[in-house]
Amino acid sequence: MTTPPPSSSPIPPGAFAVVPKKDCPHVTAFISGVVPDGGVPVEGSCVGCRDRSENWVCLTCFNLNCARAVNGCSIGHAEQSSHPIVLSLSDLSVWCYGCDEYISHECLVPGAVPVQTGCIQAEIRRKSS
């Protein structure tokens, strides 16, 4: 959900803030929290189209798929697998395709932390090379 900022907000007039949904009914059923032995593929390409520009990680099976603005492989994966919860590698936000909203929930932490850690490690490697 997006809401206009309050008048005392540091957000400029005309801008909007994203307020994640905190009561997503899908989140507890679809988060595996079991990270693959090889880790999370944060530096890989989309399994559907091989694009590397803007990818999301499925927090159920940890497949890497591109965003709807690229080729929409993440949406296709969510529809075909019934895995609605994904994490953006661009900004580490979490989206639920079932709710069609950004979400936040304490049970996301076990699945999200390995992805966030992988992204940080990848950025450190990129900057040091």
GUGU-341041 format. One record per atom (N, C-alpha, C): residue number from 1; residue in three letters; atom name; x, y, z. Coordinates in Angstrom, 1 decimal, padded with zeros to 4 digits. Each point is the difference from the previous one (the first is absolute). Layout:
N
- NUM | Ala | CA | X | Y | Z
...
***
This chain:
129
- 1 | Met | N | 000.8 | -001.2 | 000.0
- 1 | Met | CA | -000.8 | 001.2 | 000.0
- 1 | Met | C | 000.9 | 001.2 | 000.0
- 2 | Thr | N | -000.4 | 001.1 | -000.7
- 2 | Thr | CA | 000.8 | 001.2 | 000.0
- 2 | Thr | C | -000.9 | 001.1 | 000.6
- 3 | Thr | N | 000.6 | 000.8 | 000.8
- 3 | Thr | CA | -000.7 | 001.1 | 000.7
- 3 | Thr | C | 000.8 | 001.3 | -000.2
- 4 | Pro | N | -000.7 | 001.1 | -000.1
- 4 | Pro | CA | 000.7 | 001.3 | 000.0
- 4 | Pro | C | 000.7 | 000.2 | 001.3
- 5 | Pro | N | 001.2 | 000.6 | 000.0
- 5 | Pro | CA | 000.7 | 000.3 | 001.2
- 5 | Pro | C | -000.7 | 001.0 | 000.9
- 6 | Pro | N | 000.1 | -000.1 | 001.3
- 6 | Pro | CA | -000.6 | 001.0 | 000.9
- 6 | Pro | C | 000.7 | 001.4 | -000.2
- 7 | Ser | N | -000.6 | 001.0 | 000.3
- 7 | Ser | CA | 000.6 | 001.4 | -000.2
- 7 | Ser | C | 001.3 | 000.2 | 000.7
- 8 | Ser | N | 000.3 | -000.8 | 001.0
- 8 | Ser | CA | 001.3 | 000.2 | 000.7
- 8 | Ser | C | 001.0 | -001.0 | -000.5
- 9 | Ser | N | -000.3 | -000.7 | -001.0
- 9 | Ser | CA | 000.9 | -001.1 | -000.5
- 9 | Ser | C | 001.2 | 000.6 | -000.8
- 10 | Pro | N | 001.2 | -000.6 | 000.0
- 10 | Pro | CA | 001.1 | 000.4 | -000.8
- 10 | Pro | C | -000.2 | -000.4 | -001.5
- 11 | Ile | N | -001.1 | -000.8 | -000.3
- 11 | Ile | CA | -000.3 | -000.4 | -001.4
- 11 | Ile | C | -000.5 | 001.3 | -000.7
- 12 | Pro | N | 000.5 | 000.3 | -001.2
- 12 | Pro | CA | -000.4 | 001.2 | -000.7
- 12 | Pro | C | -001.5 | -000.1 | -000.4
- 13 | Pro | N | -000.6 | 001.2 | -000.1
- 13 | Pro | CA | -001.4 | 000.0 | -000.4
- 13 | Pro | C | -000.2 | -000.6 | -001.4
- 14 | Gly | N | -001.0 | -000.8 | -000.2
- 14 | Gly | CA | -000.3 | -000.6 | -001.3
- 14 | Gly | C | 000.6 | -001.4 | 000.0
- 15 | Ala | N | 000.9 | -000.4 | 000.9
- 15 | Ala | CA | 000.6 | -001.3 | 000.1
- 15 | Ala | C | -000.9 | -000.9 | 000.9
- 16 | Phe | N | 000.2 | -001.3 | -000.1
- 16 | Phe | CA | -000.8 | -000.9 | 000.8
- 16 | Phe | C | 001.0 | -001.0 | 000.7
- 17 | Ala | N | -000.5 | -000.5 | 001.1
- 17 | Ala | CA | 000.8 | -000.9 | 000.8
- 17 | Ala | C | -000.7 | -001.4 | -000.1
- 18 | Val | N | 000.8 | -001.0 | -000.2
- 18 | Val | CA | -000.6 | -001.4 | 000.0
- 18 | Val | C | -000.2 | -000.5 | 001.4
- 19 | Val | N | -001.2 | -000.4 | 000.4
- 19 | Val | CA | -000.2 | -000.6 | 001.3
- 19 | Val | C | -000.3 | -001.4 | -000.2
- 20 | Pro | N | 000.9 | -000.9 | 000.4
- 20 | Pro | CA | -000.2 | -001.4 | -000.2
- 20 | Pro | C | -001.2 | -000.6 | 000.8
- 21 | Lys | N | -000.7 | -000.9 | -000.6
- 21 | Lys | CA | -001.1 | -000.7 | 000.6
- 21 | Lys | C | 000.5 | -000.9 | 001.1
- 22 | Lys | N | -000.5 | 000.1 | 001.2
- 22 | Lys | CA | 000.5 | -000.9 | 001.1
- 22 | Lys | C | -000.9 | -001.2 | 000.3
- 23 | Asp | N | -001.1 | -000.1 | -000.7
- 23 | Asp | CA | -000.9 | -001.2 | 000.3
- 23 | Asp | C | -000.2 | -000.8 | -001.3
- 24 | Cys | N | 001.1 | -000.3 | -000.7
- 24 | Cys | CA | -000.1 | -000.8 | -001.2
- 24 | Cys | C | -000.4 | -001.4 | 000.4
- 25 | Pro | N | -001.1 | -000.6 | -000.6
- 25 | Pro | CA | -000.4 | -001.3 | 000.4
- 25 | Pro | C | 000.8 | -001.1 | -000.6
- 26 | His | N | 000.9 | 000.3 | -001.0
- 26 | His | CA | 000.8 | -001.0 | -000.7
- 26 | His | C | 001.3 | -000.2 | 000.7
- 27 | Val | N | 000.5 | 000.9 | 000.7
- 27 | Val | CA | 001.4 | 000.0 | 000.4
- 27 | Val | C | 000.4 | -001.2 | 000.8
- 28 | Thr | N | -000.7 | -000.5 | 001.0
- 28 | Thr | CA | 000.4 | -001.1 | 000.8
- 28 | Thr | C | 000.0 | -001.3 | -000.7
- 29 | Ala | N | -000.9 | -000.1 | -001.0
- 29 | Ala | CA | -000.2 | -001.3 | -000.7
- 29 | Ala | C | 001.1 | -000.2 | -001.1
- 30 | Phe | N | 000.6 | 001.1 | -000.5
- 30 | Phe | CA | 000.8 | -000.1 | -001.1
- 30 | Phe | C | 001.5 | 000.4 | 000.2
- 31 | Ile | N | 000.4 | 000.2 | 001.2
- 31 | Ile | CA | 001.4 | 000.3 | 000.3
- 31 | Ile | C | 000.7 | -001.3 | 000.4
- 32 | Ser | N | 001.0 | -000.5 | -000.7
- 32 | Ser | CA | 000.6 | -001.2 | 000.4
- 32 | Ser | C | 001.1 | 000.2 | 001.1
- 33 | Gly | N | 000.8 | 001.0 | -000.2
- 33 | Gly | CA | 001.0 | 000.3 | 001.0
- 33 | Gly | C | 001.2 | -001.0 | -000.2
- 34 | Val | N | -000.1 | -001.0 | -000.8
- 34 | Val | CA | 001.0 | -001.0 | -000.2
- 34 | Val | C | 000.9 | 000.5 | -001.2
- 35 | Val | N | 001.1 | 000.5 | 000.2
- 35 | Val | CA | 000.9 | 000.5 | -001.0
- 35 | Val | C | 000.7 | -001.1 | -000.7
- 36 | Pro | N | 000.1 | 000.0 | -001.3
- 36 | Pro | CA | 000.7 | -001.1 | -000.7
- 36 | Pro | C | 001.4 | -000.1 | 000.4
- 37 | Asp | N | 000.6 | -001.2 | -000.1
- 37 | Asp | CA | 001.4 | -000.2 | 000.4
- 37 | Asp | C | 001.0 | 000.9 | -000.7
- 38 | Gly | N | -000.3 | 000.4 | -001.2
- 38 | Gly | CA | 000.9 | 000.8 | -000.8
- 38 | Gly | C | -000.2 | 001.5 | 000.3
- 39 | Gly | N | -000.9 | 000.3 | 000.9
- 39 | Gly | CA | -000.4 | 001.4 | 000.4
- 39 | Gly | C | -001.0 | 000.6 | -001.0
- 40 | Val | N | -000.3 | 001.2 | 000.2
- 40 | Val | CA | -001.0 | 000.7 | -000.8
- 40 | Val | C | 000.7 | 000.6 | -001.3
- 41 | Pro | N | -000.6 | -000.2 | -001.2
- 41 | Pro | CA | 000.7 | 000.5 | -001.2
- 41 | Pro | C | -000.1 | 001.5 | -000.3
- 42 | Val | N | 000.5 | 000.8 | 000.9
- 42 | Val | CA | -000.2 | 001.4 | -000.1
- 42 | Val | C | 000.8 | 000.6 | -001.2
- 43 | Glu | N | 001.0 | -000.7 | -000.5
- 43 | Glu | CA | 000.8 | 000.6 | -001.1
- 43 | Glu | C | -000.4 | -000.7 | -001.3
- 44 | Gly | N | -001.0 | -000.8 | 000.0
- 44 | Gly | CA | -000.3 | -000.8 | -001.2
- 44 | Gly | C | -000.9 | 000.8 | -001.0
- 45 | Ser | N | -000.5 | -000.7 | -000.9
- 45 | Ser | CA | -001.0 | 000.6 | -001.0
- 45 | Ser | C | -001.3 | -000.7 | 000.2
- 46 | Cys | N | -001.0 | 000.6 | -000.6
- 46 | Cys | CA | -001.4 | -000.5 | 000.0
- 46 | Cys | C | 000.0 | -001.4 | -000.6
- 47 | Val | N | -000.6 | -001.0 | 000.8
- 47 | Val | CA | -000.1 | -001.4 | -000.5
- 47 | Val | C | -000.9 | -000.1 | -001.3
- 48 | Gly | N | -000.8 | 001.0 | -000.2
- 48 | Gly | CA | -000.9 | -000.1 | -001.2
- 48 | Gly | C | 000.6 | 000.6 | -001.2
- 49 | Cys | N | 000.5 | 001.2 | 000.1
- 49 | Cys | CA | 000.5 | 000.7 | -001.2
- 49 | Cys | C | 001.5 | 000.4 | 000.0
- 50 | Arg | N | 000.7 | -000.3 | 001.1
- 50 | Arg | CA | 001.4 | 000.3 | 000.2
- 50 | Arg | C | 000.3 | 001.5 | 000.2
- 51 | Asp | N | -001.0 | 000.8 | 000.2
- 51 | Asp | CA | 000.3 | 001.5 | 000.2
- 51 | Asp | C | 000.6 | 000.1 | 001.4
- 52 | Arg | N | 000.9 | 001.0 | 000.1
- 52 | Arg | CA | 000.7 | 000.3 | 001.3
- 52 | Arg | C | -000.4 | 001.3 | 000.6
- 53 | Ser | N | -000.8 | 000.8 | -000.6
- 53 | Ser | CA | -000.2 | 001.4 | 000.4
- 53 | Ser | C | -000.8 | 000.3 | 001.2
- 54 | Glu | N | -001.1 | -000.7 | 000.2
- 54 | Glu | CA | -000.9 | 000.3 | 001.1
- 54 | Glu | C | -000.7 | -001.3 | 000.4
- 55 | Asn | N | 000.6 | -000.7 | 001.0
- 55 | Asn | CA | -000.5 | -001.4 | 000.3
- 55 | Asn | C | -000.6 | 000.0 | 001.4
- 56 | Trp | N | -000.8 | -001.0 | 000.2
- 56 | Trp | CA | -000.7 | -000.3 | 001.3
- 56 | Trp | C | 000.2 | -001.4 | 000.3
- 57 | Val | N | 000.2 | -000.3 | 001.3
- 57 | Val | CA | 000.2 | -001.4 | 000.5
- 57 | Val | C | -001.3 | -000.5 | 000.6
- 58 | Cys | N | -000.4 | -001.1 | -000.4
- 58 | Cys | CA | -001.2 | -000.7 | 000.6
- 58 | Cys | C | 000.4 | -000.4 | 001.4
- 59 | Leu | N | -000.8 | 000.4 | 001.0
- 59 | Leu | CA | 000.4 | -000.4 | 001.4
- 59 | Leu | C | -000.6 | -001.4 | 000.4
- 60 | Thr | N | -000.6 | -000.7 | -001.0
- 60 | Thr | CA | -000.4 | -001.4 | 000.3
- 60 | Thr | C | 001.1 | -000.9 | -000.5
- 61 | Cys | N | 000.4 | 000.1 | -001.3
- 61 | Cys | CA | 000.9 | -000.9 | -000.6
- 61 | Cys | C | 001.4 | 000.6 | -000.4
- 62 | Phe | N | 000.1 | 001.3 | 000.2
- 62 | Phe | CA | 001.2 | 000.8 | -000.3
- 62 | Phe | C | 000.4 | 000.0 | -001.5
- 63 | Asn | N | -001.0 | -000.2 | -000.9
- 63 | Asn | CA | 000.3 | 000.3 | -001.4
- 63 | Asn | C | 000.2 | 001.5 | -000.2
- 64 | Leu | N | 000.8 | 000.3 | -001.0
- 64 | Leu | CA | 000.3 | 001.4 | -000.3
- 64 | Leu | C | -000.8 | 000.3 | -001.3
- 65 | Asn | N | -000.8 | 001.0 | 000.0
- 65 | Asn | CA | -000.8 | 000.4 | -001.2
- 65 | Asn | C | -000.1 | 001.5 | -000.2
- 66 | Cys | N | -000.1 | 000.4 | -001.2
- 66 | Cys | CA | 000.0 | 001.5 | -000.3
- 66 | Cys | C | -001.3 | 000.6 | 000.4
- 67 | Ala | N | 000.0 | 001.3 | 000.1
- 67 | Ala | CA | -001.1 | 000.8 | 000.4
- 67 | Ala | C | -001.0 | 000.2 | -001.1
- 68 | Arg | N | -001.2 | 000.4 | 000.4
- 68 | Arg | CA | -001.1 | 000.2 | -001.0
- 68 | Arg | C | 000.4 | 001.1 | -001.0
- 69 | Ala | N | 000.8 | 000.9 | 000.3
- 69 | Ala | CA | 000.5 | 001.1 | -000.9
- 69 | Ala | C | 001.0 | -000.5 | -001.0
- 70 | Val | N | 000.6 | -001.2 | 000.3
- 70 | Val | CA | 001.0 | -000.6 | -001.0
- 70 | Val | C | -000.8 | -000.9 | -000.9
- 71 | Asn | N | -000.1 | -001.3 | 000.4
- 71 | Asn | CA | -000.8 | -000.9 | -000.8
- 71 | Asn | C | -001.1 | -000.7 | 000.8
- 72 | Gly | N | -000.1 | 000.3 | 001.2
- 72 | Gly | CA | -001.1 | -000.5 | 000.9
- 72 | Gly | C | 000.1 | -001.5 | 000.4
- 73 | Cys | N | 001.3 | -000.5 | -000.1
- 73 | Cys | CA | 000.1 | -001.4 | 000.4
- 73 | Cys | C | -000.3 | -000.3 | 001.5
- 74 | Ser | N | 000.1 | 001.0 | 000.8
- 74 | Ser | CA | -000.3 | -000.2 | 001.4
- 74 | Ser | C | -001.5 | -000.2 | 000.2
- 75 | Ile | N | -000.8 | 000.8 | -000.7
- 75 | Ile | CA | -001.5 | -000.2 | 000.0
- 75 | Ile | C | -000.3 | -001.4 | -000.5
- 76 | Gly | N | 000.6 | -000.4 | -001.1
- 76 | Gly | CA | -000.3 | -001.3 | -000.6
- 76 | Gly | C | 000.4 | -001.1 | 001.0
- 77 | His | N | 001.1 | 000.1 | 000.7
- 77 | His | CA | 000.4 | -001.0 | 001.0
- 77 | His | C | -001.1 | 000.0 | 001.1
- 78 | Ala | N | -000.4 | 001.1 | 000.5
- 78 | Ala | CA | -001.0 | 000.1 | 001.1
- 78 | Ala | C | -001.3 | -000.7 | -000.5
- 79 | Glu | N | -000.4 | 000.3 | -001.2
- 79 | Glu | CA | -001.3 | -000.6 | -000.5
- 79 | Glu | C | 000.1 | -001.5 | -000.2
- 80 | Gln | N | 001.1 | -000.5 | -000.5
- 80 | Gln | CA | 000.2 | -001.4 | -000.3
- 80 | Gln | C | 000.3 | -000.9 | 001.2
- 81 | Ser | N | 000.7 | 000.6 | 000.9
- 81 | Ser | CA | 000.4 | -000.8 | 001.2
- 81 | Ser | C | -000.8 | 000.3 | 001.3
- 82 | Ser | N | -000.8 | 001.0 | -000.1
- 82 | Ser | CA | -000.8 | 000.5 | 001.2
- 82 | Ser | C | 001.0 | 000.4 | 001.1
- 83 | His | N | 001.1 | 000.6 | -000.4
- 83 | His | CA | 000.9 | 000.6 | 001.0
- 83 | His | C | -000.1 | 001.5 | -000.1
- 84 | Pro | N | -000.8 | 000.7 | 000.8
- 84 | Pro | CA | -000.3 | 001.4 | -000.2
- 84 | Pro | C | 001.0 | 001.0 | 000.6
- 85 | Ile | N | 000.9 | -000.4 | 000.9
- 85 | Ile | CA | 000.8 | 000.9 | 000.7
- 85 | Ile | C | 001.4 | 000.1 | -000.6
- 86 | Val | N | 000.5 | 001.2 | -000.3
- 86 | Val | CA | 001.3 | 000.2 | -000.7
- 86 | Val | C | 000.7 | 001.2 | 000.7
- 87 | Leu | N | 001.3 | -000.1 | -000.1
- 87 | Leu | CA | 000.8 | 001.1 | 000.5
- 87 | Leu | C | 000.8 | 000.6 | -001.1
- 88 | Ser | N | 000.0 | 001.4 | -000.1
- 88 | Ser | CA | 000.7 | 000.7 | -001.0
- 88 | Ser | C | 001.5 | 000.1 | 000.3
- 89 | Leu | N | 000.8 | -000.4 | -001.0
- 89 | Leu | CA | 001.5 | 000.2 | 000.2
- 89 | Leu | C | 000.4 | 001.4 | -000.2
- 90 | Ser | N | -000.9 | 000.9 | -000.6
- 90 | Ser | CA | 000.3 | 001.4 | -000.2
- 90 | Ser | C | 000.0 | 000.8 | 001.3
- 91 | Asp | N | -001.1 | -000.2 | 000.8
- 91 | Asp | CA | -000.2 | 000.8 | 001.2
- 91 | Asp | C | -000.3 | -000.8 | 001.3
- 92 | Leu | N | 000.0 | -001.4 | -000.2
- 92 | Leu | CA | -000.3 | -000.9 | 001.1
- 92 | Leu | C | -001.4 | 000.1 | 000.6
- 93 | Ser | N | -000.9 | 000.6 | -000.8
- 93 | Ser | CA | -001.4 | 000.0 | 000.4
- 93 | Ser | C | -000.6 | -001.4 | -000.2
- 94 | Val | N | -001.2 | -000.2 | 000.6
- 94 | Val | CA | -000.6 | -001.3 | -000.1
- 94 | Val | C | -001.4 | 000.3 | -000.6
- 95 | Trp | N | -000.4 | -000.8 | -001.0
- 95 | Trp | CA | -001.3 | 000.2 | -000.8
- 95 | Trp | C | -000.8 | -001.3 | 000.1
- 96 | Cys | N | -001.3 | 000.1 | 000.2
- 96 | Cys | CA | -000.9 | -001.1 | -000.1
- 96 | Cys | C | -000.8 | 000.1 | -001.2
- 97 | Tyr | N | 000.1 | -001.0 | -001.0
- 97 | Tyr | CA | -000.8 | 000.1 | -001.2
- 97 | Tyr | C | -001.5 | -000.4 | 000.4
- 98 | Gly | N | -000.2 | -000.7 | 001.0
- 98 | Gly | CA | -001.4 | -000.4 | 000.5
- 98 | Gly | C | -000.7 | 001.3 | 000.4
- 99 | Cys | N | 000.7 | 000.8 | 000.8
- 99 | Cys | CA | -000.7 | 001.3 | 000.5
- 99 | Cys | C | 000.2 | 001.1 | -001.0
- 100 | Asp | N | 001.0 | -000.1 | -000.9
- 100 | Asp | CA | 000.4 | 001.0 | -000.9
- 100 | Asp | C | 000.5 | 001.3 | 000.7
- 101 | Glu | N | 000.8 | -000.3 | 001.1
- 101 | Glu | CA | 000.5 | 001.1 | 000.8
- 101 | Glu | C | 001.4 | -000.3 | 000.6
- 102 | Tyr | N | 000.7 | 001.0 | 000.4
- 102 | Tyr | CA | 001.2 | -000.2 | 000.8
- 102 | Tyr | C | -000.5 | -000.4 | 001.3
- 103 | Ile | N | 000.8 | -000.9 | 000.7
- 103 | Ile | CA | -000.4 | -000.5 | 001.3
- 103 | Ile | C | 001.2 | 000.0 | 000.9
- 104 | Ser | N | -000.4 | -000.1 | 001.3
- 104 | Ser | CA | 001.0 | -000.1 | 001.1
- 104 | Ser | C | -000.6 | -000.9 | 001.1
- 105 | His | N | 000.8 | -000.9 | 000.5
- 105 | His | CA | -000.4 | -000.9 | 001.0
- 105 | His | C | 001.2 | -000.7 | 000.6
- 106 | Glu | N | -000.1 | -000.2 | 001.3
- 106 | Glu | CA | 001.2 | -000.6 | 000.8
- 106 | Glu | C | 000.4 | -001.3 | -000.6
- 107 | Cys | N | -000.9 | -000.8 | -000.5
- 107 | Cys | CA | 000.5 | -001.3 | -000.5
- 107 | Cys | C | 000.8 | 000.1 | -001.3
- 108 | Leu | N | 000.1 | 001.2 | -000.6
- 108 | Leu | CA | 000.8 | 000.1 | -001.2
- 108 | Leu | C | 001.5 | 000.0 | 000.3
- 109 | Val | N | 000.3 | 000.3 | 001.2
- 109 | Val | CA | 001.4 | 000.1 | 000.4
- 109 | Val | C | 000.9 | -001.2 | -000.4
- 110 | Pro | N | -000.4 | -001.2 | 000.4
- 110 | Pro | CA | 000.8 | -001.2 | -000.3
- 110 | Pro | C | 000.3 | -000.1 | -001.5
- 111 | Gly | N | -001.0 | 000.2 | -000.9
- 111 | Gly | CA | 000.3 | -000.1 | -001.4
- 111 | Gly | C | 000.7 | 001.2 | -000.6
- 112 | Ala | N | -000.3 | 001.2 | 000.5
- 112 | Ala | CA | 000.5 | 001.2 | -000.5
- 112 | Ala | C | 001.5 | 000.3 | 000.3
- 113 | Val | N | 000.4 | -000.4 | 001.2
- 113 | Val | CA | 001.3 | 000.3 | 000.5
- 113 | Val | C | 001.1 | -000.6 | -000.9
- 114 | Pro | N | -000.1 | -001.3 | -000.4
- 114 | Pro | CA | 001.0 | -000.6 | -000.9
- 114 | Pro | C | 000.1 | 000.8 | -001.3
- 115 | Val | N | -001.1 | 000.4 | -000.5
- 115 | Val | CA | 000.0 | 000.8 | -001.3
- 115 | Val | C | 000.6 | 001.3 | 000.2
- 116 | Gln | N | -000.3 | 000.7 | 001.1
- 116 | Gln | CA | 000.6 | 001.3 | 000.3
- 116 | Gln | C | 001.5 | -000.1 | 000.2
- 117 | Thr | N | 000.4 | -001.0 | 000.8
- 117 | Thr | CA | 001.4 | -000.3 | 000.2
- 117 | Thr | C | 000.7 | -000.3 | -001.3
- 118 | Gly | N | -000.6 | -000.8 | -000.9
- 118 | Gly | CA | 000.6 | -000.3 | -001.3
- 118 | Gly | C | 000.2 | 001.3 | -000.8
- 119 | Cys | N | -001.0 | 000.9 | 000.0
- 119 | Cys | CA | 000.1 | 001.2 | -000.7
- 119 | Cys | C | 001.1 | 000.9 | 000.5
- 120 | Ile | N | 000.1 | 000.1 | 001.3
- 120 | Ile | CA | 001.1 | 000.8 | 000.6
- 120 | Ile | C | 001.4 | -000.6 | -000.4
- 121 | Gln | N | 000.1 | -001.3 | 000.1
- 121 | Gln | CA | 001.3 | -000.6 | -000.3
- 121 | Gln | C | 000.3 | 000.2 | -001.5
- 122 | Ala | N | -001.0 | -000.1 | -000.9
- 122 | Ala | CA | 000.2 | 000.2 | -001.4
- 122 | Ala | C | 000.5 | 001.4 | -000.3
- 123 | Glu | N | -000.6 | 001.0 | 000.7
- 123 | Glu | CA | 000.3 | 001.4 | -000.2
- 123 | Glu | C | 001.5 | 000.2 | 000.5
- 124 | Ile | N | 000.4 | -000.6 | 001.1
- 124 | Ile | CA | 001.3 | 000.2 | 000.5
- 124 | Ile | C | 001.0 | -000.6 | -001.0
- 125 | Arg | N | -000.3 | -001.2 | -000.6
- 125 | Arg | CA | 000.9 | -000.6 | -001.0
- 125 | Arg | C | 000.1 | 000.9 | -001.2
- 126 | Arg | N | -001.2 | 000.6 | -000.4
- 126 | Arg | CA | 000.0 | 000.8 | -001.2
- 126 | Arg | C | 000.9 | 001.3 | 000.2
- 127 | Lys | N | -000.1 | 000.6 | 001.2
- 127 | Lys | CA | 000.8 | 001.2 | 000.2
- 127 | Lys | C | 001.4 | -000.3 | 000.2
- 128 | Ser | N | 000.4 | -001.2 | 000.5
- 128 | Ser | CA | 001.4 | -000.3 | 000.2
- 128 | Ser | C | 000.7 | -000.5 | -001.2
- 129 | Ser | N | -000.7 | -000.3 | -001.1
- 129 | Ser | CA | 000.6 | -000.5 | -001.2
- 129 | Ser | C | 000.3 | 001.1 | -001.0
***
